[in-house]
């Protein structure tokens, strides 16, 4: 996996969890769930790409 792709996935995962925190403050639990799931999906895709590259 290239360093650029690794950095992009890390930034996207952090952004998803920050978005989940913001939606908690607005008490919008549907979007919170979507943001958390998106974060875990992106994290899993990054881990999968890293293992495939080794």
Buried (B, 14 or more C-beta within 10 A) or exposed (E): BEEEEBEEBEEBBEBBBEBBEEBBEEEEEEBBEBBBEBBEEBBEEBEEBEEEEE
